């Protein structure tokens, strides 16, 4: 569910560079019916952005054209929207929906749905399969208030695996975030913790709302309400051990979704809250 924020600072002893940037360009207002956008995926060959909404909304994928107009609504007939928090795609254009929103850290039905590319031209699609998972480190549902690490709002697919970035809801928030790796295959899979990092101790500015990887696989970006953190120069999938740059967006809103347009450009979307937001933005990395 919503009301998130997160960015990054590695737990490894790596210098965190800082760069201020005002290049957040507003592209268009999102359709009024999309009040709680929670994730976006981009298809450069059609210039379409596919988006979803989170809990309390329809089990549907929405395609937006380059003007922000609603081009298509695809109902996913065999997938319930318990709390859809992010959407991503693989190199073949198949879409994945992360039903892993877990505000209270008590869910036992966390999953990811695959919607094959050939289903995206239909009004009613069927998910090809579901990937179910749990976190081995979580032994209580819910855990103690100081150990509520098991909500997720950002993920991506890369090389046949999903990478999930957790949202810390613990009492006395200190910015700790975990990275989990899950095999992209039908059935119940094991979530493997591959690393962790810290953000700042201000929840409103330093809790993760989305994550994305560049088309060439060389950059990973995590999003908060007013900044992004860029990971580069990592080896394999140890993203948190690469160099990291915090980039201020100089714009505070309920930003919930991010995706690479190309290797140096990002799309970012926010919810409309108290007449603020409800936009799609473009941001160029320097």
C-alpha positions in Angstrom: 0.0 0.0 0.0 1.0 3.6 -0.3 2.7 6.3 1.9 6.2 5.3 1.2 9.6 6.8 0.6 13.2 5.4 0.4 16.6 6.0 -1.2 20.0 4.6 -0.4 23.3 4.7 1.5 25.3 1.5 1.5 26.1 -0.4 4.6 29.4 -1.2 3.1 32.0 1.5 3.7 31.5 3.3 0.4 31.5 7.0 0.0 28.1 8.5 -0.8 28.5 11.3 -3.3 25.8 14.0 -3.5 24.6 15.9 -6.5 21.8 18.4 -6.7 19.8 18.5 -9.9 16.7 20.5 -11.0 16.1 18.6 -14.3 12.8 17.0 -13.3 10.6 17.7 -16.3 6.8 17.4 -16.0 5.5 15.5 -19.1 1.8 15.3 -18.4 -1.0 14.8 -15.9 -2.0 11.2 -15.3 -5.6 10.2 -16.2 -8.0 11.2 -13.5 -9.1 7.6 -13.0 -5.6 6.6 -12.0 -5.4 8.0 -8.5 -2.9 5.6 -6.9 -0.3 4.6 -9.5 2.2 2.3 -7.8 4.5 1.2 -10.6 5.4 1.7 -14.2 7.1 -0.3 -17.0 8.2 1.2 -20.4 8.1 -0.3 -23.9 10.3 1.8 -26.1 9.2 0.0 -29.3 5.6 1.3 -28.8 6.4 4.3 -26.5 3.8 2.9 -24.1 4.0 3.0 -20.3 2.2 0.3 -18.5 1.0 1.0 -15.0 -0.9 -0.5 -12.1 -2.6 0.7 -8.9 -2.3 -0.7 -5.4 -4.7 -2.2 -2.9 -8.3 -1.3 -3.1 -8.1 -0.9 -6.8 -8.9 -3.1 -9.8 -6.8 -6.1 -11.0 -5.9 -4.2 -14.1 -2.9 -3.0 -16.1 -3.2 0.4 -17.8 -1.3 1.4 -21.0 -0.6 5.1 -21.4 0.6 6.7 -24.7 3.3 9.3 -25.0 0.7 12.1 -24.4 -0.5 10.4 -21.1 -3.8 9.3 -22.6 -5.2 6.0 -21.6 -4.6 3.7 -24.6 -5.8 0.4 -23.1 -7.1 -1.2 -20.0 -6.2 -4.9 -19.5 -8.1 -6.8 -16.8 -6.0 -9.7 -15.4 -8.8 -12.2 -14.8 -6.9 -14.7 -12.6 -4.9 -12.3 -10.4 -6.4 -10.6 -7.3 -5.1 -7.2 -6.4 -4.3 -7.7 -2.7 -1.7 -5.0 -2.8 0.0 -4.5 -6.2 3.0 -2.3 -5.5 5.2 -2.4 -8.6 5.3 -3.6 -12.2 8.3 -4.6 -14.4 9.2 -6.4 -17.6 11.8 -8.8 -18.8 14.0 -8.6 -21.9 11.3 -10.4 -23.9 8.5 -7.9 -23.0 6.6 -10.1 -20.5 5.2 -8.1 -17.7 5.4 -9.0 -14.0 3.1 -7.6 -11.2 4.5 -7.5 -7.7 1.6 -8.3 -5.3 3.9 -7.9 -2.2 2.6 -4.8 -0.4 2.8 -5.7 3.2 2.2 -2.7 5.4 1.6 -4.7 8.6 4.2 -7.3 7.8 1.6 -10.1 8.4 0.9 -11.4 4.9 1.6 -15.1 4.0 0.4 -14.8 0.4 3.1 -12.7 -1.2 3.5 -13.3 -4.9 4.4 -12.1 -8.4 2.3 -12.6 -11.4 3.6 -13.1 -15.0 1.5 -11.7 -17.8 3.0 -12.8 -21.1 3.6 -10.2 -23.8 1.0 -11.8 -26.1 -1.7 -11.1 -23.6 -1.1 -7.3 -23.7 -3.3 -6.8 -26.8 -6.3 -8.2 -25.0 -9.0 -6.5 -22.9 -9.0 -9.5 -20.5 -5.7 -11.2 -20.0 -4.7 -14.3 -18.0 -1.6 -14.5 -15.9 0.6 -17.3 -17.2 1.9 -18.2 -13.7 2.3 -17.0 -10.2 5.6 -17.0 -8.2 4.9 -17.4 -4.5 7.5 -16.6 -1.9 8.3 -15.7 1.7 11.3 -14.2 3.6 13.3 -16.8 5.5 14.4 -14.1 8.0 10.8 -13.4 9.0 9.6 -15.9 11.7 6.7 -13.9 13.2 3.6 -12.5 11.4 3.8 -9.7 12.3 7.3 -9.4 13.8 8.2 -7.1 16.6 7.6 -3.4 15.8 11.4 -2.8 15.7 11.8 -5.6 13.1 9.2 -4.7 10.5 11.5 -5.0 7.4 9.2 -7.1 5.1 7.1 -4.6 3.1 8.2 -4.1 -0.6 7.3 -1.4 -3.1 10.1 -1.8 -5.6 11.5 -4.6 -7.8 12.8 -5.5 -11.2 13.5 -8.6 -13.3 17.0 -9.2 -14.5 18.7 -12.4 -15.9 15.9 -14.7 -14.9 15.6 -13.4 -11.3 13.6 -10.8 -9.5 15.3 -8.3 -7.2 13.2 -6.9 -4.4 14.1 -3.8 -2.3 12.3 -3.8 1.1 10.5 -0.9 2.7 11.4 -0.5 6.4 8.3 0.1 8.6 10.1 -0.5 11.9 9.8 1.6 15.0 12.7 3.9 15.4 13.3 3.9 11.6 17.0 3.9 10.7 16.8 3.5 7.0 17.8 -0.2 6.8 16.7 -1.8 3.6 17.2 -5.4 2.4 17.7 -6.7 -1.1 16.1 -10.1 -1.9 16.7 -12.3 -5.0 14.0 -14.7 -6.2 14.1 -17.0 -9.2 11.6 -16.2 -12.0 9.9 -19.5 -12.2 6.4 -20.8 -11.6 5.5 -22.1 -8.1 6.9 -21.4 -4.7 10.5 -20.0 -4.8 13.0 -19.2 -2.1 13.7 -15.5 -1.4 17.4 -15.1 -0.8 18.7 -12.1 1.0 21.8 -10.9 -1.0 22.5 -7.6 0.8 21.4 -4.6 2.8 22.0 -0.9 2.9 21.0 2.1 5.0 19.3 5.3 4.0 18.9 8.2 6.4 16.8 8.0 9.6 14.1 10.4 8.3 11.2 8.1 7.2 9.5 10.7 5.0 12.6 11.3 2.9 14.4 7.9 3.1 12.0 5.0 2.6 11.9 3.2 -0.8 8.9 3.4 -3.1 10.2 1.9 -6.4 13.3 0.5 -8.1 14.5 0.0 -11.6 17.5 -1.2 -13.6 18.9 0.4 -16.8 18.5 -1.5 -20.1 22.2 -2.2 -20.2 22.1 -3.5 -16.6 24.8 -1.1 -15.5 22.7 1.2 -13.3 20.2 0.6 -10.6 18.0 3.4 -9.2 15.8 3.5 -6.1 13.2 6.2 -5.5 11.9 8.3 -2.6 9.5 11.2 -2.5 12.2 13.8 -3.2 15.4 12.1 -4.4 16.8 9.1 -6.1 19.9 7.1 -5.4 21.9 5.7 -8.3 24.1 2.6 -7.9 26.8 2.0 -10.5 30.1 0.1 -10.9 28.8 -3.0 -9.1 29.8 -6.5 -9.8 27.1 -9.1 -10.7 24.0 -8.4 -8.7 25.7 -6.9 -5.6 24.1 -3.5 -6.4 24.6 -2.1 -2.9 28.3 -2.6 -3.1 28.7 -0.3 -6.1 29.3 3.4 -6.0 26.2 5.4 -5.1 25.1 8.9 -5.9 22.2 10.7 -4.1 20.4 13.0 -6.5 17.9 15.5 -5.2 14.8 16.0 -7.3 14.0 19.3 -5.6 10.3 18.3 -5.7 8.5 16.7 -2.8 5.4 14.6 -3.6 4.2 11.1 -3.2 6.4 9.6 -5.9 5.6 5.9 -6.2 7.0 4.7 -9.5 10.2 4.8 -11.6 11.5 3.1 -14.7 14.4 3.7 -17.1 13.4 5.2 -20.5 16.9 4.6 -21.8 20.3 4.1 -20.1 20.4 7.8 -19.0 16.8 8.9 -18.7 14.1 8.0 -16.2 10.3 8.2 -16.0 8.9 9.0 -12.6 5.2 9.1 -11.5 3.5 10.3 -8.4 0.1 10.1 -6.8 -2.1 13.2 -6.5 -2.4 14.1 -2.8 -3.9 17.3 -1.6 -3.9 18.7 -5.1 -0.1 17.9 -5.5 1.2 15.4 -7.9 -0.7 13.1 -10.2 2.0 13.6 -12.9 4.5 11.8 -15.1 8.0 13.3 -15.1 11.2 12.7 -17.1 14.6 13.0 -15.4 17.9 12.9 -17.2 20.9 11.6 -15.3 24.1 13.7 -15.7 
